[in-house]
């Protein structure tokens, strides 16, 4: 029998004095240390924010639940919050699933479980409370030291509000009996998606990021499932769902940034045949949002439609194009919205001088005709305050064009006009200071429209609606022959100082409501 050293003696005395729930905790930790892969075991200290971003079946939920057990067992009396995408996910995955909390926390550690309130009280005084990302305001009052958020990329439209409430509620510095102070920690597990806020999160200084592939957990997955995955190899969805790769946001967007063309800063703007204002008004007439206490956004974009000359087979041909002339969004009450709409109608775009047509018999030659191009049309979505805005303008003799998307959602609308961008018919002005870059006021527009890939992928989507409705109008009325077809040979030729561009005759018959 080996001689006991002071160290082994004190350890033996300590182990002999532990309670059954402490012994069950130590045994659970021993098993986890033996079976878990190195990536699945999170260090207790050294970080305040961590994200485990991996493929399906990696074992992220087990990883998160085991981290919660460790925090709850090591720090008696600590408060831990657990957030899942929905209450159903909270019940069936985070708490009651095969890898959930009630599976990884031994029954000997549990004092009581309140299934209706999603609470687990441990015998050492630690409390685990569950919340759904569907109800972010429930996180406004409670506070805690540790947070585990499962499948954070699936939290949907409430994700950013939920995350901000988590940041404010994770504020308790836990003090152990020995006087050690434990700082708050937030740990998120998820299969990645190309979300702007998720990318910002993992790019934060000090954020600990764990990545992994589905295949790393192959020993615990069905072979039929592994074989099925082979169909998705070398695809974008495979990179994301199998290998846990954060797909480039621009690559995943419906409108690729590479499709949007830059109009050279050194080149005069073209002669605009039609100028269109597109308004996406706040959904309701309220001044403030009841949830965020911020006013709703109204977005406005202004576009010039022109015939773009291209040299093809030693001859000039033209095709219809559209260029962004203005983009802004603001939080406006209804009176301010009416005033802003009227102001937009008075703006001047595409100012040009046409050369004199001939010399008169008597007197001095006539000067050229100066064109000051005002907007020809204002498009307003036919819903919410857009209806009220159109009614008010109509009562003052101002005609507007109603846009009704029917049942099509934002994503469907943008997909429906993506071919216009893909054909290279959409332009934005180049910066006068930074070559090969858009002007500063254009960047917020591109950062939204060329990132959006579905609900929740961008913080705002007002520009998405404003752009999609005017692109739909442009495609329906100017691109009847297809997005890649040049204007017909027998179209009317007008000398407008733009190189003898041919313009489609029927388009010129459009009577603008203004000007």
Buried (B, 14 or more C-beta within 10 A) or exposed (E): EEEEEEEEEEEEEEEEEEEEBBBBBEEBBEEBEEEBEEBBBBEEEEBBBBBBBBBBBBBBBBBBBBBBBBBBBBBBBBBBBBBBBBBEBBBBBBBBBEBBBBBBBBEBBBEEBEEEEBBBBBBBEBBBBBBBBBEBEBBEEEEBBBBBBBBBBBBBEBBBBBBBBBBEBBEBEBEEEEEEEBEBBBBBBBBBBBBBBBBEBBEEEEBBBBBBBBBBBBEEBEEEEBEEBEEBEEEBEBBBBBBBBBBEBBEBBBBBBEBBBBBEBEEEBBBBBBBBBBBBBBBEBBBEBEEEEEBBBBBBBBBBBBBBBEEEEEEBBBBBBBBBBBBBBEBBBBEEBBEBBBEBBEBEBBEBEBEEEEEEEEEEEEEEEEBEBBBBBBBBBBBBBBBBBBEBBEEEEBEBBEBEBEEBEBBEBBBBBBBBBBBBBBBBBBBEEEEEEBBEBBBBBBBBBBBBBBEBBBEEBBBBBBBBBBBBBBBEBBBEEEBEEBBEEEBEEBEBBBEEBBBBBEBEEEEEBEE
